[in-house]
Amino acid sequence: MKILVTGGAGFIGSNFIRYILGKYPEYEVVNFDKLTYAGNLDNLKGVEGTEGVDSRLRGNDKGRGNDSPRRTSGNDNSRYKFVKGDIADEKAVDELFAAENFDVILNYAAETHVDRSITGPRDFITTDIFGTFTLLEAVKKYGVKRYVQISTDEVFGSTEDGAFTEESSFMPNSPYSASKAGADHLCRAYFVTYGVPVIVTHSCNVYGPNQYPEKVIPLFVTNLLSGKKVPLYGDGKNVREWLYTEDHCSAIDAILHNGKIGEVYNIGSGHELANIELTQMILKNFGVGEEMIEYVEDRLGHDRRYSVDSKKLRDELGWKPRFEFEKTLSDTIDWYKNNKWWWEKLIG
């Protein structure tokens, strides 16, 4: 099977590439990434020259050096290829699909940081909506067998009680979540109108190694490692559901191979925490107290609580999360402690 992973130099995309190459020795992966600020080829260090998943997913890799942002088939691992490009560039996407006979597409490429979407929404509309449109057109033109859209629980908006199901209405509250909702609607429309073989996923918050230090866990960890306080929005009582990156990989694996075309699958762990609780756990790991918290003004349109019901994925495809939150949070913190070479150059 030949797989196109768009946005494969980002956090969850790169972890999936490592996972899929490690589990399926006969699969080939092409990574198509624009290499924005959050796209980092250091996330894939070792993939080109070795087979399988290396120790980075376990939180103890101390990789070295830099990869060049050029098209390459690697040194020893001919099953992996990187191509620099933008999913919103119709010409580049068409050339890529014409050159490669893809079996499936996994669209991880997206602008994802809510704060950035508030101050600069244009990039989110361009990448998340128009980029998805460009990929769907290519899938339709070249007869790709399966297209999986990696989306977010944020399209549903906020809820005080219960959990969102796959049938819940979209009520996005930020330019980011609105752009992802727009892309998801396009996916449904292309399935219904043209028969494009689309599957959409909505995941809760994913964490783990290689996550760009603007998201809450790596931001707080790198701040503390730099001797800075952690900025906590509002009263800290906003609630999020957390899923370890390898559990997200296994969910996408199940959906890729056994998911039903035209369906939507929620990916959730059921492990919810208020932001203040998460903050306290991180502070405890560092042996410091709440004097290291700097409460900051809440962001605009800040959703109070996300929660997704993943019963469909569990019952129909037999998936369930394997990793325990406290242990993998500690492993993730250790990864940032042991890999300052990776993040120090990102935060200046």
Number of C-alpha atoms within 10 A of each C-alpha: 11 17 22 24 24 26 29 32 29 28 23 24 26 26 25 24 25 26 19 20 21 17 13 11 11 10 14 19 23 23 23 25 25 23 17 12 9 20 19 25 18 19 25 23 20 21 24 19 14 16 18 18 19 18 12 22 19 16 22 18 16 14 17 12 8 13 14 9 14 11 13 15 16 16 12 12 17 15 18 24 19 22 18 18 19 20 27 19 15 17 11 14 20 18 11 18 17 13 9 12 15 22 16 21 24 22 24 24 27 24 21 20 15 22 17 15 20 16 9 13 18 14 15 25 21 17 23 29 22 20 23 24 21 18 22 22 17 19 23 16 13 14 15 18 15 22 25 24 22 20 26 23 27 27 24 25 22 22 14 11 9 11 16 21 19 19 9 11 11 18 14 21 18 21 23 29 26 24 27 30 23 20 24 27 15 17 24 20 15 19 19 13 9 10 13 24 24 25 24 25 21 25 24 27 22 19 23 26 27 28 24 20 19 16 15 17 21 21 17 23 25 22 17 17 15 10 10 14 18 24 18 19 17 15 13 18 15 18 21 20 20 20 26 22 24 22 19 24 19 18 24 23 17 16 22 18 10 12 20 16 19 20 15 23 28 24 29 28 25 17 13 19 16 16 19 19 15 19 23 16 16 21 20 12 14 13 8 13 14 13 9 17 18 13 14 13 11 12 12 11 14 16 18 15 21 24 30 25 20 23 18 16 21 18 10 12 17 12 20 18 17 12 15 12 15 11 10 19 22 15 18 26 23 17 22 26 16 15 19 14 14 21 17 13 8 14 12 5
